[in-house]
């Protein structure tokens, strides 16, 4: 007699559960994006960039951070961005069309995977941003601890 009972692969279940957790947005209030941008500009002095390539690099850092905070499913599962995020970014950034924001997201995904400096910058900024938004009371502090464990 053949045993047809198959044990579930718990590692697969755990990785799927982790992926679901990663896809939950940290922030949902779109009106906070301009305040995040002002804070981000203060840190990186975006407006004083001398080279256009530095300006683009920093703009894409901000785009990636906002998408990670508001629409992480876009980064992990290539889902749609939360409604209103592109439009808010378009108001703040020197871009002419909403498709430019989407193109920046696609490029930042590639940069995140293959550009070590961009990867390190994003991760350090993401930690700083989480601390900043926790201090503002926009998220709970235990959310930051969960992020550190990932």
JOGI-V393144 format. One record per pair of residues at least 12 apart in sequence whose C-alpha atoms are under 7 Angstrom apart, sorted by sequence separation. I is the first residue (numbers start at 1). J is the second residue. D is the distance in Angstrom with one decimal. If there is no record, write none. Layout:
# JOGI-V393144
{{I | J | D} {I | J | D}}
This chain:
# JOGI-V393144
{{46 | 58 | 6.8} {70 | 82 | 6.8} {86 | 98 | 6.1} {130 | 144 | 6.3} {86 | 101 | 6.3} {64 | 105 | 6.4} {27 | 69 | 5.7} {28 | 70 | 6.0} {63 | 105 | 6.7} {26 | 69 | 5.0} {27 | 70 | 5.3} {25 | 69 | 5.6} {26 | 70 | 6.2} {60 | 104 | 6.3} {64 | 108 | 6.3} {25 | 70 | 4.9} {25 | 71 | 5.8} {25 | 72 | 6.1} {24 | 72 | 6.7} {60 | 108 | 6.3} {23 | 72 | 4.9} {22 | 72 | 6.8} {23 | 73 | 4.6} {30 | 84 | 6.9} {30 | 85 | 6.5} {65 | 122 | 7.0} {34 | 92 | 7.0} {61 | 122 | 6.4} {65 | 126 | 6.5}}
